[in-house]
């Protein structure tokens, strides 16, 4: 478990006149204003300007592309995909548009079309690091860890050092149980950005699996200084503290996790387990029951806890 890394979206520059334009119906001027609003975070305002741009020039591929990006940032993948389709029809040899369309396909859950678009983007531009990065994400989500590893390796080969891409590589290496390599990638990410939260978190997990609790806790603590109260990092630190027999400290972290994420079943299960390890089996029961209460029906740990509660009940008869 770690952070979902920010997406690298590929906006396109204008392709019309470079002169300043004030006419609100002018395609280039409207697109420029849309880009400025998108950079400021006003995505709906940006979309309104891109509407004007494509209304004034229906063949303006960059405006269609950038409106798609704004829609994608608003989690509207279906409408974003329509924009990218139009942009790709107008500029079929633009690897950036294909890359963006591939990411919209992924957001819709169509992994195969996502990979096809990203493959096409990389065929057009073999040094397109964002396309490698995104394809690595898609492959990782599909369970193709070896393929994802290769893609992330290609992405980080290209300058400049990118902490998000290095951390993505580290996480795949963690899943492949390449703990030393994961630590190396996180360290490189932290060299580029010393307080990178995800890199600290992932490196903490790698230290945990290597059995170095002190270094793991140090990384989690540094991550929490940069992002106080983060539930996932607190959870990770609690697991390491428990493994190091520091049960009271683990409970403190888990109390904070549950306060921040009261419907997280794994946190209740972990707190129940820690209490059990402390010899407080009866105190663990409410946490196990709460875990079952808040967990989805298909929660993988459900049967384990149900069986444990059943045995405990039978043992008290």
KOLKELO-28993 format. One record per residue (C-alpha): x, y, z; residue number from 0. Coordinates in Angstrom, 2 decimals. Each point is the difference from the previous one (the first is absolute). Layout:
// KOLKELO-28993
<r><px>X</px><py>Y</py><pz>Z</pz><k>NUM</k></r>
...
This chain:
// KOLKELO-28993
<r><px>0.00</px><py>0.00</py><pz>0.00</pz><k>0</k></r>
<r><px>1.25</px><py>3.47</py><pz>-0.81</pz><k>1</k></r>
<r><px>-1.07</px><py>3.20</py><pz>-1.68</pz><k>2</k></r>
<r><px>-1.65</px><py>0.29</py><pz>-3.38</pz><k>3</k></r>
<r><px>2.57</px><py>1.99</py><pz>-1.89</pz><k>4</k></r>
<r><px>-1.08</px><py>3.16</py><pz>-1.78</pz><k>5</k></r>
<r><px>-0.66</px><py>-0.41</py><pz>-3.70</pz><k>6</k></r>
<r><px>2.29</px><py>1.57</py><pz>-2.54</pz><k>7</k></r>
<r><px>-2.44</px><py>1.59</py><pz>-2.44</pz><k>8</k></r>
<r><px>1.27</px><py>1.18</py><pz>-3.37</pz><k>9</k></r>
<r><px>-1.40</px><py>3.34</py><pz>-1.11</pz><k>10</k></r>
<r><px>0.65</px><py>1.36</py><pz>-3.47</pz><k>11</k></r>
<r><px>1.12</px><py>3.49</py><pz>-0.90</pz><k>12</k></r>
<r><px>-1.91</px><py>2.07</py><pz>-2.50</pz><k>13</k></r>
<r><px>0.62</px><py>-0.35</py><pz>-3.69</pz><k>14</k></r>
<r><px>-1.36</px><py>3.36</py><pz>-1.26</pz><k>15</k></r>
<r><px>1.16</px><py>3.59</py><pz>0.16</pz><k>16</k></r>
<r><px>2.40</px><py>0.98</py><pz>2.75</pz><k>17</k></r>
<r><px>-1.35</px><py>3.53</py><pz>0.11</pz><k>18</k></r>
<r><px>-2.06</px><py>1.06</py><pz>3.01</pz><k>19</k></r>
<r><px>-3.71</px><py>-0.43</py><pz>-0.70</pz><k>20</k></r>
<r><px>-2.86</px><py>1.59</py><pz>1.88</pz><k>21</k></r>
<r><px>-3.00</px><py>-1.15</py><pz>-2.10</pz><k>22</k></r>
<r><px>-1.86</px><py>-2.54</py><pz>2.17</pz><k>23</k></r>
<r><px>-1.14</px><py>-1.86</py><pz>-3.11</pz><k>24</k></r>
<r><px>3.52</px><py>-0.54</py><pz>-1.27</pz><k>25</k></r>
<r><px>1.12</px><py>-3.61</py><pz>0.33</pz><k>26</k></r>
<r><px>3.59</px><py>0.69</py><pz>0.98</pz><k>27</k></r>
<r><px>-0.92</px><py>2.65</py><pz>2.54</pz><k>28</k></r>
<r><px>-2.69</px><py>-2.19</py><pz>1.56</pz><k>29</k></r>
<r><px>2.35</px><py>-2.96</py><pz>0.23</pz><k>30</k></r>
<r><px>2.66</px><py>2.17</py><pz>1.61</pz><k>31</k></r>
<r><px>-2.46</px><py>1.18</py><pz>2.62</pz><k>32</k></r>
<r><px>-1.10</px><py>-3.60</py><pz>0.53</pz><k>33</k></r>
<r><px>3.59</px><py>-1.06</py><pz>0.60</pz><k>34</k></r>
<r><px>0.47</px><py>2.79</py><pz>2.53</pz><k>35</k></r>
<r><px>-3.18</px><py>-0.91</py><pz>1.89</pz><k>36</k></r>
<r><px>0.96</px><py>-3.69</py><pz>0.00</pz><k>37</k></r>
<r><px>3.40</px><py>0.89</py><pz>1.46</pz><k>38</k></r>
<r><px>-1.79</px><py>1.93</py><pz>2.75</pz><k>39</k></r>
<r><px>-2.26</px><py>-2.98</py><pz>0.77</pz><k>40</k></r>
<r><px>-3.18</px><py>1.54</py><pz>-1.43</pz><k>41</k></r>
<r><px>-0.81</px><py>-3.01</py><pz>-2.17</pz><k>42</k></r>
<r><px>-3.62</px><py>0.86</py><pz>-0.73</pz><k>43</k></r>
<r><px>1.02</px><py>3.49</py><pz>-1.03</pz><k>44</k></r>
<r><px>2.69</px><py>-1.52</py><pz>-2.19</pz><k>45</k></r>
<r><px>-2.53</px><py>-2.30</py><pz>-1.66</pz><k>46</k></r>
<r><px>-2.21</px><py>2.99</py><pz>-0.78</pz><k>47</k></r>
<r><px>2.91</px><py>1.66</py><pz>-1.79</pz><k>48</k></r>
<r><px>0.92</px><py>-3.18</py><pz>-1.88</pz><k>49</k></r>
<r><px>-3.66</px><py>-0.20</py><pz>-1.09</pz><k>50</k></r>
<r><px>0.46</px><py>3.41</py><pz>-1.59</pz><k>51</k></r>
<r><px>3.25</px><py>-1.11</py><pz>-1.62</pz><k>52</k></r>
<r><px>-1.43</px><py>-3.09</py><pz>-1.69</pz><k>53</k></r>
<r><px>-3.12</px><py>1.94</py><pz>-0.87</pz><k>54</k></r>
<r><px>2.11</px><py>2.54</py><pz>-1.85</pz><k>55</k></r>
<r><px>2.26</px><py>-2.63</py><pz>-1.59</pz><k>56</k></r>
<r><px>-1.29</px><py>-3.56</py><pz>-0.04</pz><k>57</k></r>
<r><px>3.35</px><py>-1.22</py><pz>-1.35</pz><k>58</k></r>
<r><px>2.02</px><py>1.32</py><pz>2.95</pz><k>59</k></r>
<r><px>1.50</px><py>-3.26</py><pz>1.30</pz><k>60</k></r>
<r><px>1.80</px><py>1.62</py><pz>2.95</pz><k>61</k></r>
<r><px>-3.25</px><py>1.49</py><pz>1.32</pz><k>62</k></r>
<r><px>-1.80</px><py>-3.34</py><pz>-0.24</pz><k>63</k></r>
<r><px>2.93</px><py>-1.68</py><pz>1.78</pz><k>64</k></r>
<r><px>0.22</px><py>2.54</py><pz>2.79</pz><k>65</k></r>
<r><px>-3.76</px><py>-0.04</py><pz>0.59</pz><k>66</k></r>
<r><px>0.33</px><py>-3.76</py><pz>0.34</pz><k>67</k></r>
<r><px>2.70</px><py>0.47</py><pz>2.61</pz><k>68</k></r>
<r><px>-2.19</px><py>2.37</py><pz>2.00</pz><k>69</k></r>
<r><px>-2.86</px><py>-2.48</py><pz>-0.12</pz><k>70</k></r>
<r><px>2.30</px><py>-2.82</py><pz>1.01</pz><k>71</k></r>
<r><px>1.14</px><py>2.01</py><pz>3.02</pz><k>72</k></r>
<r><px>-3.69</px><py>0.34</py><pz>0.90</pz><k>73</k></r>
<r><px>-0.26</px><py>-3.83</py><pz>-0.15</pz><k>74</k></r>
<r><px>-2.21</px><py>0.15</py><pz>-3.08</pz><k>75</k></r>
<r><px>1.82</px><py>-2.64</py><pz>-2.03</pz><k>76</k></r>
<r><px>-2.83</px><py>-0.68</py><pz>-2.50</pz><k>77</k></r>
<r><px>-0.21</px><py>3.63</py><pz>-1.13</pz><k>78</k></r>
<r><px>3.79</px><py>0.36</py><pz>0.11</pz><k>79</k></r>
<r><px>0.30</px><py>-3.00</py><pz>-2.28</pz><k>80</k></r>
<r><px>-2.33</px><py>1.62</py><pz>-2.55</pz><k>81</k></r>
<r><px>2.29</px><py>3.05</py><pz>-0.08</pz><k>82</k></r>
<r><px>3.12</px><py>-2.10</py><pz>-0.41</pz><k>83</k></r>
<r><px>-1.68</px><py>-1.98</py><pz>-2.81</pz><k>84</k></r>
<r><px>-0.66</px><py>3.25</py><pz>-1.84</pz><k>85</k></r>
<r><px>3.53</px><py>1.24</py><pz>0.63</pz><k>86</k></r>
<r><px>1.49</px><py>-3.28</py><pz>-1.21</pz><k>87</k></r>
<r><px>-2.09</px><py>0.11</py><pz>-3.17</pz><k>88</k></r>
<r><px>1.38</px><py>3.48</py><pz>-0.72</pz><k>89</k></r>
<r><px>3.61</px><py>-0.83</py><pz>0.99</pz><k>90</k></r>
<r><px>0.46</px><py>-3.79</py><pz>-0.31</pz><k>91</k></r>
<r><px>3.79</px><py>0.22</py><pz>0.18</pz><k>92</k></r>
<r><px>0.11</px><py>1.92</py><pz>3.30</pz><k>93</k></r>
<r><px>1.31</px><py>-2.40</py><pz>2.63</pz><k>94</k></r>
<r><px>-1.14</px><py>2.28</py><pz>2.82</pz><k>95</k></r>
<r><px>-3.65</px><py>-0.23</py><pz>-1.03</pz><k>96</k></r>
<r><px>0.21</px><py>-3.78</py><pz>-0.31</pz><k>97</k></r>
<r><px>1.58</px><py>-0.14</py><pz>3.45</pz><k>98</k></r>
<r><px>-2.83</px><py>2.07</py><pz>1.46</pz><k>99</k></r>
<r><px>-2.64</px><py>-2.07</py><pz>-1.77</pz><k>100</k></r>
<r><px>1.61</px><py>-3.13</py><pz>1.38</pz><k>101</k></r>
<r><px>-0.19</px><py>1.39</py><pz>3.51</pz><k>102</k></r>
<r><px>-3.67</px><py>0.86</py><pz>-0.45</pz><k>103</k></r>
<r><px>-0.58</px><py>-3.58</py><pz>-1.16</pz><k>104</k></r>
<r><px>1.69</px><py>-1.22</py><pz>3.18</pz><k>105</k></r>
<r><px>-2.15</px><py>2.26</py><pz>2.15</pz><k>106</k></r>
<r><px>-3.06</px><py>-1.56</py><pz>-1.64</pz><k>107</k></r>
<r><px>1.34</px><py>-3.44</py><pz>0.85</pz><k>108</k></r>
<r><px>0.92</px><py>-1.03</py><pz>-3.55</pz><k>109</k></r>
<r><px>3.54</px><py>-1.24</py><pz>0.64</pz><k>110</k></r>
<r><px>0.49</px><py>-1.58</py><pz>-3.42</pz><k>111</k></r>
<r><px>-0.82</px><py>3.17</py><pz>-1.94</pz><k>112</k></r>
<r><px>2.10</px><py>1.99</py><pz>2.44</pz><k>113</k></r>
<r><px>3.05</px><py>-2.13</py><pz>-0.70</pz><k>114</k></r>
<r><px>-0.66</px><py>0.12</py><pz>-3.75</pz><k>115</k></r>
<r><px>-0.01</px><py>3.81</py><pz>0.01</pz><k>116</k></r>
<r><px>3.09</px><py>0.18</py><pz>2.18</pz><k>117</k></r>
<r><px>1.76</px><py>-2.50</py><pz>-2.24</pz><k>118</k></r>
<r><px>-0.86</px><py>2.20</py><pz>-3.00</pz><k>119</k></r>
<r><px>1.26</px><py>3.11</py><pz>1.79</pz><k>120</k></r>
<r><px>3.31</px><py>-1.68</py><pz>0.75</pz><k>121</k></r>
<r><px>0.32</px><py>-1.21</py><pz>-3.57</pz><k>122</k></r>
<r><px>-0.29</px><py>3.62</py><pz>-1.11</pz><k>123</k></r>
<r><px>2.34</px><py>1.25</py><pz>2.71</pz><k>124</k></r>
<r><px>2.21</px><py>-2.70</py><pz>1.63</pz><k>125</k></r>
<r><px>1.33</px><py>2.56</py><pz>2.50</pz><k>126</k></r>
<r><px>-3.42</px><py>1.05</py><pz>1.32</pz><k>127</k></r>
<r><px>0.54</px><py>-0.58</py><pz>3.72</pz><k>128</k></r>
<r><px>-3.57</px><py>0.87</py><pz>1.04</pz><k>129</k></r>
<r><px>-1.31</px><py>-2.73</py><pz>-2.30</pz><k>130</k></r>
<r><px>2.36</px><py>-2.55</py><pz>1.59</pz><k>131</k></r>
<r><px>-1.11</px><py>1.19</py><pz>3.43</pz><k>132</k></r>
<r><px>-3.69</px><py>-0.28</py><pz>-0.77</pz><k>133</k></r>
<r><px>0.38</px><py>-3.38</py><pz>-1.69</pz><k>134</k></r>
<r><px>1.87</px><py>-1.17</py><pz>3.06</pz><k>135</k></r>
<r><px>-2.94</px><py>1.05</py><pz>2.17</pz><k>136</k></r>
<r><px>-2.45</px><py>-1.84</py><pz>-2.24</pz><k>137</k></r>
<r><px>2.12</px><py>-3.14</py><pz>-0.01</pz><k>138</k></r>
<r><px>0.44</px><py>0.12</py><pz>3.76</pz><k>139</k></r>
<r><px>-3.75</px><py>0.26</py><pz>0.51</pz><k>140</k></r>
<r><px>-0.50</px><py>-3.00</py><pz>-2.28</pz><k>141</k></r>
<r><px>2.48</px><py>-2.01</py><pz>2.06</pz><k>142</k></r>
<r><px>2.75</px><py>0.07</py><pz>-2.63</pz><k>143</k></r>
<r><px>2.73</px><py>0.99</py><pz>2.43</pz><k>144</k></r>
<r><px>2.88</px><py>-1.00</py><pz>-2.27</pz><k>145</k></r>
<r><px>-1.40</px><py>2.10</py><pz>-2.84</pz><k>146</k></r>
<r><px>-0.61</px><py>2.92</py><pz>2.35</pz><k>147</k></r>
<r><px>3.54</px><py>-0.32</py><pz>1.32</pz><k>148</k></r>
<r><px>1.42</px><py>0.27</py><pz>-3.52</pz><k>149</k></r>
<r><px>-2.13</px><py>3.04</py><pz>-0.79</pz><k>150</k></r>
<r><px>0.90</px><py>1.86</py><pz>3.17</pz><k>151</k></r>
<r><px>3.66</px><py>-0.78</py><pz>-0.59</pz><k>152</k></r>
<r><px>-0.24</px><py>1.57</py><pz>-3.45</pz><k>153</k></r>
<r><px>-1.79</px><py>3.04</py><pz>1.44</pz><k>154</k></r>
<r><px>2.64</px><py>0.71</py><pz>2.63</pz><k>155</k></r>
<r><px>2.87</px><py>-0.37</py><pz>-2.48</pz><k>156</k></r>
<r><px>-1.08</px><py>3.22</py><pz>-1.67</pz><k>157</k></r>
<r><px>0.96</px><py>3.32</py><pz>1.65</pz><k>158</k></r>
<r><px>-0.68</px><py>1.81</py><pz>2.22</pz><k>159</k></r>
<r><px>-0.43</px><py>-2.17</py><pz>3.13</pz><k>160</k></r>
<r><px>-3.71</px><py>-0.25</py><pz>0.81</pz><k>161</k></r>
<r><px>-0.90</px><py>-1.02</py><pz>3.58</pz><k>162</k></r>
<r><px>-3.46</px><py>-1.25</py><pz>-1.00</pz><k>163</k></r>
<r><px>1.39</px><py>-2.33</py><pz>-2.64</pz><k>164</k></r>
<r><px>2.82</px><py>-1.18</py><pz>2.25</pz><k>165</k></r>
<r><px>-2.50</px><py>-0.75</py><pz>2.76</pz><k>166</k></r>
<r><px>-2.25</px><py>-1.88</py><pz>-2.43</pz><k>167</k></r>
<r><px>3.02</px><py>-2.12</py><pz>-0.95</pz><k>168</k></r>
<r><px>0.74</px><py>-0.55</py><pz>3.68</pz><k>169</k></r>
<r><px>-3.52</px><py>-1.17</py><pz>0.73</pz><k>170</k></r>
<r><px>0.10</px><py>-2.60</py><pz>-2.77</pz><k>171</k></r>
<r><px>3.37</px><py>-1.17</py><pz>1.28</pz><k>172</k></r>
<r><px>-1.54</px><py>-0.28</py><pz>3.45</pz><k>173</k></r>
<r><px>-2.77</px><py>-2.22</py><pz>-1.38</pz><k>174</k></r>
<r><px>2.64</px><py>-2.09</py><pz>-1.78</pz><k>175</k></r>
<r><px>1.79</px><py>-0.34</py><pz>3.37</pz><k>176</k></r>
<r><px>3.04</px><py>1.84</py><pz>-1.36</pz><k>177</k></r>
<r><px>0.39</px><py>1.90</py><pz>3.24</pz><k>178</k></r>
<r><px>3.53</px><py>1.33</py><pz>-0.49</pz><k>179</k></r>
<r><px>-0.88</px><py>1.26</py><pz>-3.47</pz><k>180</k></r>
<r><px>-3.18</px><py>1.62</py><pz>1.37</pz><k>181</k></r>
<r><px>2.04</px><py>1.81</py><pz>2.64</pz><k>182</k></r>
<r><px>2.45</px><py>1.16</py><pz>-2.66</pz><k>183</k></r>
<r><px>-2.81</px><py>1.46</py><pz>-2.14</pz><k>184</k></r>
<r><px>-1.61</px><py>1.75</py><pz>2.97</pz><k>185</k></r>
<r><px>3.34</px><py>1.45</py><pz>1.02</pz><k>186</k></r>
<r><px>0.44</px><py>1.39</py><pz>-3.51</pz><k>187</k></r>
<r><px>-3.51</px><py>1.49</py><pz>0.21</pz><k>188</k></r>
<r><px>0.83</px><py>1.61</py><pz>3.33</pz><k>189</k></r>
<r><px>3.19</px><py>1.43</py><pz>-1.46</pz><k>190</k></r>
<r><px>-2.20</px><py>1.77</py><pz>-2.53</pz><k>191</k></r>
<r><px>-2.57</px><py>1.04</py><pz>2.65</pz><k>192</k></r>
<r><px>1.11</px><py>-0.49</py><pz>3.60</pz><k>193</k></r>
<r><px>-3.47</px><py>-0.04</py><pz>1.57</pz><k>194</k></r>
<r><px>-1.78</px><py>-2.07</py><pz>-2.64</pz><k>195</k></r>
<r><px>-2.70</px><py>-1.70</py><pz>2.07</pz><k>196</k></r>
<r><px>-0.65</px><py>-3.02</py><pz>-2.21</pz><k>197</k></r>
<r><px>3.71</px><py>-0.77</py><pz>-0.35</pz><k>198</k></r>
<r><px>0.46</px><py>0.10</py><pz>3.77</pz><k>199</k></r>
<r><px>-3.04</px><py>-2.23</py><pz>0.48</pz><k>200</k></r>
<r><px>1.07</px><py>-2.58</py><pz>-2.58</pz><k>201</k></r>
<r><px>3.58</px><py>-0.04</py><pz>1.28</pz><k>202</k></r>
<r><px>-1.39</px><py>-0.52</py><pz>3.49</pz><k>203</k></r>
<r><px>-1.85</px><py>-3.07</py><pz>-1.24</pz><k>204</k></r>
<r><px>3.13</px><py>-1.31</py><pz>-1.67</pz><k>205</k></r>
<r><px>1.98</px><py>0.41</py><pz>3.25</pz><k>206</k></r>
<r><px>-2.84</px><py>-1.77</py><pz>1.83</pz><k>207</k></r>
<r><px>0.19</px><py>-3.03</py><pz>-2.28</pz><k>208</k></r>
<r><px>3.78</px><py>-0.04</py><pz>0.34</pz><k>209</k></r>
<r><px>-0.50</px><py>-0.21</py><pz>3.77</pz><k>210</k></r>
<r><px>1.46</px><py>3.40</py><pz>0.87</pz><k>211</k></r>
<r><px>-2.77</px><py>1.43</py><pz>2.19</pz><k>212</k></r>
<r><px>2.01</px><py>3.03</py><pz>1.12</pz><k>213</k></r>
<r><px>0.60</px><py>1.24</py><pz>-3.55</pz><k>214</k></r>
<r><px>-3.58</px><py>-0.77</py><pz>-1.00</pz><k>215</k></r>
<r><px>-1.41</px><py>1.98</py><pz>2.93</pz><k>216</k></r>
<r><px>2.40</px><py>2.86</py><pz>-0.73</pz><k>217</k></r>
<r><px>-1.27</px><py>0.26</py><pz>-3.58</pz><k>218</k></r>
<r><px>-3.66</px><py>-0.20</py><pz>1.02</pz><k>219</k></r>
<r><px>0.59</px><py>2.68</py><pz>2.63</pz><k>220</k></r>
<r><px>1.69</px><py>2.26</py><pz>-2.55</pz><k>221</k></r>
<r><px>-2.94</px><py>-0.52</py><pz>-2.38</pz><k>222</k></r>
<r><px>-2.43</px><py>0.92</py><pz>2.77</pz><k>223</k></r>
<r><px>1.89</px><py>3.23</py><pz>0.65</pz><k>224</k></r>
<r><px>-0.64</px><py>0.92</py><pz>-3.61</pz><k>225</k></r>
<r><px>-3.61</px><py>-1.23</py><pz>0.09</pz><k>226</k></r>
<r><px>-1.23</px><py>-0.15</py><pz>3.61</pz><k>227</k></r>
<r><px>-2.77</px><py>-2.40</py><pz>0.88</pz><k>228</k></r>
<r><px>0.08</px><py>-1.99</py><pz>-3.24</pz><k>229</k></r>
<r><px>-1.92</px><py>-3.20</py><pz>0.71</pz><k>230</k></r>
<r><px>1.91</px><py>-2.31</py><pz>-2.33</pz><k>231</k></r>
<r><px>3.41</px><py>1.01</py><pz>1.29</pz><k>232</k></r>
<r><px>-1.16</px><py>-0.26</py><pz>3.62</pz><k>233</k></r>
<r><px>-1.35</px><py>-3.46</py><pz>-0.79</pz><k>234</k></r>
<r><px>3.29</px><py>-1.04</py><pz>-1.57</pz><k>235</k></r>
<r><px>1.94</px><py>1.29</py><pz>3.00</pz><k>236</k></r>
<r><px>-2.32</px><py>-1.88</py><pz>2.36</pz><k>237</k></r>
<r><px>0.71</px><py>-3.26</py><pz>-1.81</pz><k>238</k></r>
<r><px>3.74</px><py>0.51</py><pz>0.38</pz><k>239</k></r>
<r><px>-0.33</px><py>1.03</py><pz>3.65</pz><k>240</k></r>
<r><px>-2.07</px><py>-3.10</py><pz>0.71</pz><k>241</k></r>
<r><px>2.56</px><py>-2.23</py><pz>-1.71</pz><k>242</k></r>
<r><px>2.62</px><py>1.65</py><pz>2.23</pz><k>243</k></r>
<r><px>-2.13</px><py>-0.81</py><pz>3.11</pz><k>244</k></r>
<r><px>-0.70</px><py>3.69</py><pz>0.62</pz><k>245</k></r>
<r><px>-3.69</px><py>-0.65</py><pz>0.51</pz><k>246</k></r>
<r><px>-0.96</px><py>3.11</py><pz>1.96</pz><k>247</k></r>
<r><px>1.48</px><py>2.27</py><pz>-2.69</pz><k>248</k></r>
<r><px>-1.77</px><py>-2.02</py><pz>-2.69</pz><k>249</k></r>
<r><px>-3.33</px><py>0.51</py><pz>1.78</pz><k>250</k></r>
<r><px>0.56</px><py>3.76</py><pz>0.10</pz><k>251</k></r>
<r><px>0.50</px><py>0.02</py><pz>-3.78</pz><k>252</k></r>
<r><px>-3.03</px><py>-2.22</py><pz>-0.62</pz><k>253</k></r>
<r><px>-2.23</px><py>2.18</py><pz>2.15</pz><k>254</k></r>
<r><px>0.92</px><py>2.90</py><pz>-2.29</pz><k>255</k></r>
<r><px>-0.58</px><py>-2.12</py><pz>-3.10</pz><k>256</k></r>
<r><px>-3.50</px><py>-0.98</py><pz>1.12</pz><k>257</k></r>
<r><px>-0.83</px><py>3.58</py><pz>0.97</pz><k>258</k></r>
<r><px>0.97</px><py>1.10</py><pz>-3.52</pz><k>259</k></r>
<r><px>-1.46</px><py>-3.01</py><pz>-1.85</pz><k>260</k></r>
<r><px>-2.81</px><py>-1.45</py><pz>2.14</pz><k>261</k></r>
<r><px>-1.15</px><py>-2.42</py><pz>-2.71</pz><k>262</k></r>
<r><px>3.38</px><py>-1.59</py><pz>-0.70</pz><k>263</k></r>
<r><px>-0.44</px><py>-3.64</py><pz>0.95</pz><k>264</k></r>
<r><px>3.71</px><py>-0.84</py><pz>-0.14</pz><k>265</k></r>
<r><px>0.72</px><py>2.60</py><pz>2.69</pz><k>266</k></r>
<r><px>-2.47</px><py>-1.61</py><pz>2.42</pz><k>267</k></r>
<r><px>1.43</px><py>-3.41</py><pz>-0.78</pz><k>268</k></r>
<r><px>3.54</px><py>1.23</py><pz>0.60</pz><k>269</k></r>
<r><px>-0.93</px><py>1.68</py><pz>3.28</pz><k>270</k></r>
<r><px>-1.74</px><py>-3.18</py><pz>1.14</pz><k>271</k></r>
<r><px>3.08</px><py>-2.01</py><pz>-0.88</pz><k>272</k></r>
<r><px>2.27</px><py>2.37</py><pz>1.94</pz><k>273</k></r>
<r><px>-2.25</px><py>-0.22</py><pz>3.04</pz><k>274</k></r>
<r><px>0.05</px><py>-3.79</py><pz>-0.27</pz><k>275</k></r>
<r><px>3.81</px><py>0.06</py><pz>-0.10</pz><k>276</k></r>
<r><px>-0.08</px><py>2.09</py><pz>3.16</pz><k>277</k></r>
<r><px>-1.98</px><py>-2.75</py><pz>1.73</pz><k>278</k></r>
<r><px>-3.26</px><py>1.94</py><pz>-0.19</pz><k>279</k></r>
<r><px>-2.05</px><py>-2.45</py><pz>-1.99</pz><k>280</k></r>
<r><px>-3.34</px><py>1.17</py><pz>1.37</pz><k>281</k></r>
<r><px>0.84</px><py>3.60</py><pz>-0.93</pz><k>282</k></r>
<r><px>0.76</px><py>-1.17</py><pz>-3.54</pz><k>283</k></r>
<r><px>-3.50</px><py>-1.40</py><pz>-0.57</pz><k>284</k></r>
<r><px>-1.78</px><py>3.34</py><pz>-0.57</pz><k>285</k></r>
<r><px>2.58</px><py>0.96</py><pz>-2.61</pz><k>286</k></r>
<r><px>-0.38</px><py>-3.28</py><pz>-1.88</pz><k>287</k></r>
<r><px>-3.78</px><py>0.35</py><pz>0.07</pz><k>288</k></r>
<r><px>0.23</px><py>3.59</py><pz>-1.20</pz><k>289</k></r>
<r><px>2.27</px><py>-1.10</py><pz>-2.83</pz><k>290</k></r>
<r><px>-2.69</px><py>-2.40</py><pz>-1.20</pz><k>291</k></r>
<r><px>-2.64</px><py>2.69</py><pz>0.36</pz><k>292</k></r>
<r><px>1.73</px><py>2.57</py><pz>-2.20</pz><k>293</k></r>
<r><px>1.66</px><py>-2.37</py><pz>-2.47</pz><k>294</k></r>
<r><px>-1.54</px><py>-0.75</py><pz>-3.40</pz><k>295</k></r>
<r><px>-1.50</px><py>-3.46</py><pz>-0.42</pz><k>296</k></r>
<r><px>2.85</px><py>-1.12</py><pz>-2.24</pz><k>297</k></r>
<r><px>2.74</px><py>1.14</py><pz>2.41</pz><k>298</k></r>
<r><px>2.79</px><py>-2.63</py><pz>-0.26</pz><k>299</k></r>
<r><px>0.56</px><py>-0.06</py><pz>3.78</pz><k>300</k></r>
<r><px>-3.65</px><py>-0.51</py><pz>0.90</pz><k>301</k></r>
<r><px>0.10</px><py>-3.80</py><pz>0.36</pz><k>302</k></r>
<r><px>3.19</px><py>0.12</py><pz>2.07</pz><k>303</k></r>
<r><px>-1.59</px><py>2.29</py><pz>2.58</pz><k>304</k></r>
<r><px>-3.32</px><py>-1.86</py><pz>-0.02</pz><k>305</k></r>
<r><px>1.83</px><py>-3.27</py><pz>0.68</pz><k>306</k></r>
<r><px>2.03</px><py>1.61</py><pz>2.80</pz><k>307</k></r>
<r><px>-3.12</px><py>1.42</py><pz>1.67</pz><k>308</k></r>
<r><px>-1.74</px><py>-3.36</py><pz>-0.31</pz><k>309</k></r>
<r><px>2.91</px><py>-1.81</py><pz>1.66</pz><k>310</k></r>
<r><px>0.15</px><py>2.59</py><pz>2.77</pz><k>311</k></r>
<r><px>-3.72</px><py>-0.40</py><pz>0.66</pz><k>312</k></r>
<r><px>0.27</px><py>-3.78</py><pz>0.08</pz><k>313</k></r>
<r><px>3.01</px><py>0.19</py><pz>2.32</pz><k>314</k></r>
<r><px>-2.00</px><py>2.00</py><pz>2.54</pz><k>315</k></r>
<r><px>-2.86</px><py>-2.48</py><pz>0.23</pz><k>316</k></r>
